[in-house]
Structures are given as structure tokens and as C-alpha cells.
Amino acid sequence: MNKSANQIWKESGTTLSFKDWLSREKEKFSNADGQVDNFIQNKPLNDSIQKTLEAMKKDSGLKEDISNKTIFGINQNVIIVGGVIILGAIVYKFYQSRKS
């Protein structure tokens, strides 16, 4: 019978919150590089932990795809328009100082 991570957490009788317990269980099965070992004793628990972690990533709004439409998180069009305005202001000031 495959038990979910939540069921195993409840049966463990731990005083840790589910999130802390899940992190601790994941650390138990990971090596120094942060990669999960292939020799995990409790396969259903590992599968349940991985599903729970994936659900947590999805619920938190973590984006995995990379968009090339931003620079430092700012839309490229905003940066281009701002750059043109700043450059125009510099050229205008330079022109005004030369004219006087």
C-alpha cells in the first residue's frame, strides 16, 4: 500500500510542521551535491515528496521557462523608450549649451 507523504508525516508523530518535516526527509535522501540518491529505501515516500515539491513550485508561481523579452525583469520596450528619452534630453541640453 502506497502512503502519501502527508499520511507518513501524521503517523511519524513528529512535532515538526509538514513543510519542515518534508524538507528534513528530502535532506535525508540527498547527497552533498543536493542530488537525490538513486538508492532510496522508501520509494513511495520519495515519489510522494517529489510530487508534493512539484505542487509547491507550481502553487508558488515559480516560472521555469525563460523569456527573452525582459532585461533585469523590465520589459525591453520600456528600456528602449526610456533610453531614447534620456538620450534626447542629453542631446537637447548639449544643443542648448552650444547655442548660448
Secondary structure, DSSP 8 states (H G I E B T S, - for coil): ----HHHHHHHHT-SS-HHHHHHHHHHHTB-TTS-B-S--S-HHHHHHHHHHHHHHHHHHT---S--TTEETTEEHHHHHHHHHHHHHHHHHHHHHHHH-
